[in-house]
Amino acid sequence: MSTTIAAPCQPAAVPIDPAETVILQARDSVFGDQVFLCTRGRRHLLLSASRLEELGFRWPDDLEQTSERILRSFRPGGPVPSPAPAWPPADSMAMREWLAADLAGTGLEIGAGASPFPVPLHCRVLYGDRLSYEQLTAEPYPGQRICDLVVPEVLTEFDEIRGVADESLDFLIACHVIEHTRNPIGSIAAAWRVLRPGGRLLLVIPDKEKTFDRERPVTTIAHLLEDFHAPDRQRDLDHYREFYRLALPVPEAALEETAQRNFAEEYAIHYHVWTHESFAAMLAALPAAAGDWQSIWTHPGVGDGSNEFYARLVKAG
Ligand SMILES: C[S@@+](CC[C@H](N)C(=O)[O-])C[C@H]1O[C@@H](n2cnc3c(N)ncnc32)[C@H](O)[C@@H]1O
């Protein structure tokens, strides 16, 4: 079911209420040794015991054992972030925490899958996806646990953001999603429309050199601008041909049939591919119709083994 988010709101820090918060573990279950902070109907994975103490709870006195059934009755939410993440961040999770640390108010995460972003607990987060919960659970990505998949409340493509009122959100997050969109600049323009002045767009993008996309050429700015100004299904099909020739190669004889079939089924490929430098160049070349952004910041991957880089755009106010 999709929802229209109507009322623009002022960012507000709403602290969690300890009286309505429980720290739960269900050892003999799919959740194993994981510990969750459960509040406002959502469960948030605790990444360290010290984080619990930072929030005013006692370890291990406040930890209660429960059943898988009770834990499942809380909807998945993002992990509990550090309230004061250090700079420079040591790894991808620390970088994500740092990026989200000063968010407030109400936001939307698009394409959270089973790894929602570590957003401060005082924020209200809505989830969106192009696929319904039933579709997401029918075909989980490799390694995704169904019980960790968020339930999307807003069903939309990122490059349209249907069902969300103009200037109604304080932040919008898309982590490993923009590469799946047919129209990345259109996605940035759609984000600009739904953000209130001063609102933030946080993007995490896979670095093509560190993924199965490494043999593909970087998508050119001219191509991205063409997708924005003159969307074209034939050009979309060409992405499938490139994907099955260079990213997940199939034998030459099966290439056209594979590309056509997956195109018809709208199988989620990486349409476009970037390095940190080429993404920053695209942001520097955004047309006026993609919105007036007060600041645009990017950062390369951090830590050993990172396959992603980061962008933060703040809407002019
Ligand atoms: C690769 S997963 C990323 C999951 C998670 N954010 C992470 O980083 O592990 C991509 C998610 O975005 C959704 N998605 C893909 N293309 C999309 C689009 N054009 N619009 C909205 N959601 C999309 C997918 O259904 C999926 O849930």
The ligand as a Tripos MOL2 file, in Angstrom:
@<TRIPOS>MOLECULE
LIG
   27    29     1     0     0
SMALL
NO_CHARGES

@<TRIPOS>ATOM
      1 C1         20.8960   -3.3720   -4.0910 C.3       1 LIG1
      2 S1         19.4690   -3.1540   -3.1120 S.3       1 LIG1
      3 C2         20.1050   -2.0810   -1.8680 C.3       1 LIG1
      4 C3         19.6650   -2.4930   -0.4870 C.3       1 LIG1
      5 C4         20.3100   -1.6910    0.6620 C.3       1 LIG1
      6 N1         20.0570   -0.2680    0.5530 N.3       1 LIG1
      7 C5         21.7920   -1.9580    0.7460 C.2       1 LIG1
      8 O1         22.5750   -1.0230    0.5790 O.co2     1 LIG1
      9 O2         22.1500   -3.1210    0.9650 O.co2     1 LIG1
     10 C6         18.4910   -2.0650   -4.1050 C.3       1 LIG1
     11 C7         17.1010   -1.7890   -3.5380 C.3       1 LIG1
     12 O3         16.5540   -0.6820   -4.2460 O.3       1 LIG1
     13 C8         15.3170   -1.0350   -4.8590 C.3       1 LIG1
     14 N2         15.2960   -0.3590   -6.1560 N.ar      1 LIG1
     15 C9         15.9910   -0.6950   -7.2750 C.ar      1 LIG1
     16 N3         15.7460    0.1420   -8.2700 N.ar      1 LIG1
     17 C10        14.8730    1.0630   -7.7780 C.ar      1 LIG1
     18 C11        14.2220    2.2020   -8.3480 C.ar      1 LIG1
     19 N4         14.4440    2.5520   -9.6160 N.pl3     1 LIG1
     20 N5         13.3730    2.9080   -7.5640 N.ar      1 LIG1
     21 C12        13.1370    2.5490   -6.2720 C.ar      1 LIG1
     22 N6         13.7220    1.4800   -5.6800 N.ar      1 LIG1
     23 C13        14.5780    0.7390   -6.4370 C.ar      1 LIG1
     24 C14        15.3620   -2.5520   -4.9670 C.3       1 LIG1
     25 O4         14.0650   -3.1280   -5.0460 O.3       1 LIG1
     26 C15        16.1120   -2.9290   -3.7040 C.3       1 LIG1
     27 O5         15.2690   -2.9930   -2.5830 O.3       1 LIG1
@<TRIPOS>BOND
     1     1     2 1
     2     2     3 1
     3     2    10 1
     4     3     4 1
     5     4     5 1
     6     5     6 1
     7     5     7 1
     8     7     8 2
     9     7     9 1
    10    10    11 1
    11    11    12 1
    12    11    26 1
    13    12    13 1
    14    13    14 1
    15    13    24 1
    16    14    15 ar
    17    14    23 ar
    18    15    16 ar
    19    16    17 ar
    20    17    18 ar
    21    17    23 ar
    22    18    19 1
    23    18    20 ar
    24    20    21 ar
    25    21    22 ar
    26    22    23 ar
    27    24    25 1
    28    24    26 1
    29    26    27 1
@<TRIPOS>SUBSTRUCTURE
     1 LIG1         1 GROUP 0 **** ****
